[in-house]
């Protein structure tokens, strides 16, 4: 048994008020016939399938009902994106494989929880679609009738003692009073129409989003969490291996030499004080270099400036230390988590290192700004381009570091430049 992911269309941009009312009206009016169709298919199919289970025909009827219901559900997902501007959410279905028998493939829909949810949507869509349809039709009727009543009321028959709505509520007799009252009703309905139609469409769309996309959204969040956990573990393992290698190749070797120099100086003190002094001076130089290397390594784990004074100051310091001139723009929200600040810092640091080593650019631009619930980190240079995570320029490790905090990394670097590294890191 494998899974099949069904993508949706691109999300529609927000519309002006008039277009918004039009899309909501169209969505609400079409919700009822589609809901009625889904209700009939669900009730008839499930009832027939259950009634004929004893002769096994019911299994195939139920499977066919689930498949047809899933087609209607996919149509509703397209409507959610195209008419309501909802986020497109790919949905995963179970599908049979060639390694399974024919019977197993035929009844595969019965083992798919998402298809049962799609089938449940049939009767639910009928209820909410009917409500949305009635509310929308009534409100539009109020608008059109009220605003045009003054025109077509002259064709209405009027008899002696005929009571109008205006006379019943004490506003006076005659066509004028009735026209003014209906005009007021039409204007009130017109003013409230966007919110009423929006509410009717929202009720139907929200329930559809929960039933049809809730499970896939939960699965997607679980997959992202598992991916972030795996990326964090891989990034941690890589960082530990690199740290171990750096300590072995750097400070450890210097400390070994320092130990040997101090031992030699102790033997030289009595026999050759001048040589012992030179050896001690060399040992001091080794100690200073070791300390510098340890400080550099500690910056690779958690930069002291970032820990002590925050991300803004740490980014400013990165720009000052950069080998190429950098223009920095940042707008940092308050209360960022330490792991988010660390991810942003190392994204900028690694990207600027790549600019200095590989791009051949004279300048670079860095932007760190909010973008919805994310922090948008962009590093741009006008160098030779051709950067790619597979080229061993540190971008693969950087992508892992960003993924470890639930973010994404994109590299746009055509040959000839420019190069744009974009990271989107959740700010929460």
C-alpha positions, 0 to 999 in steps of 0.5 A: 500500500502506497500513498498518493498526494493530491496537490491543489491550485495556487492560492488566489490573491485577496480581492477588492470588496465587490469581487470578494462579495461576488466570489462569496456569493458564487461559493455559497450558491454552488455549495447547495447543489454540490452538497445535495449531490454529495448527500445523495451519493453518500446516503444511497451508496452507504445504505446500498453497500451496508445492505448488500455486505452479506453477499460481498457486493456491498464491499465494492459498492462502499469502495465505489462510494468512497472513491466518488465522494473523494472526487467531490472532496477534491473539487471542494478543495479546489473551490476553497483555494480558488473562491475562498483564498484558503491555503492550498494543502496537498492531501494524501490518499492510500492507493493499491500497488501492483504487488497486491492482489486485485481484491486488495486494490479494489477495497483499498479505499475502505482502509483509507481514513481520508476517504471516509472523511471525504464521504462524511463531508457529503451530508455535512456539506448538504446541511451547511450548503443549504444554510449558506444558500438560503441566507445568500438568496434571502439577502440578495433578494432583500437587496434587489427587491428593496432597491427596485420596489419603487419601480415595479410596485406600480404593477402590483394590484391594489384594492380598497382597504389594502394594507401595506407593510408601511401601514401595518407598522404605522409609517403611513398609507400609500405607495410612497410610504411603502416605497421608502420603507422597502428602499430602506430595507434594501439599503440596509441589506446592501450595507450588510450584504458583504458581511452576511454573505462572507459569514455564510461562505465562511461557515461552509468553507471552515467546516470543509477545511476541517473535515477535508484538510484537517487530517492532512494538515496534522500529518504535514505538521508531524512530518515537518516536526520529524524532519526538523528533528532529524535535521537537528540531529544530523546538524548536531552530529555534523557540528560535533564531528567538526568541533572534534576535528577542529579541536584535534587539529588545532588546540590539542596539537598546540597544547601537546607542543606547549607541554613539550616546550615547558618540559624542555624549559624545565630541563634547561633552567639549570644548564642554559637559562637563556635558552630556557627563557626563549623556550618559555617565550615560545610556550607563551606564544603557543598558549596565546594562539591556543586561547585565540583558537578556543575563542574562535571555536566558541564563537562557532558554538554560541557567539558571546556577543549574540548571547550577551547583547542580542541578535541585532548587535551580533549582526552588526558585528558580523557586518563589521568583520566581513571581508566585503562591504555589506549593507545591512537592514534588519527589523527584529521583533522582540522576544525571539527564542535563542535557537531562532537567533542562533539560526539567523546569526549562522545563516548570515555568517555562513552566507557572508563567508561564501560571498567572501570565498567564492562569489568574487563580489565587491559588495553584499546586501543583508536583510532580516525582516519579519514576514508573517509568522517567519523571519525572512533572511536574505543575503544577496551579492552580484558575484559570479553566481553558480552557488549550489548546496551540492557544491560543498560550499557550506550551503548543505549544512546551512540548509540542515541548520535552518531545517532544524528550526523548522525553516526553509532555505532557497538558493537562487544563483544563476551562472553569472550572478546575482546570488540570492540566499533566502531563509525563512525561519519561524519566529515562534 
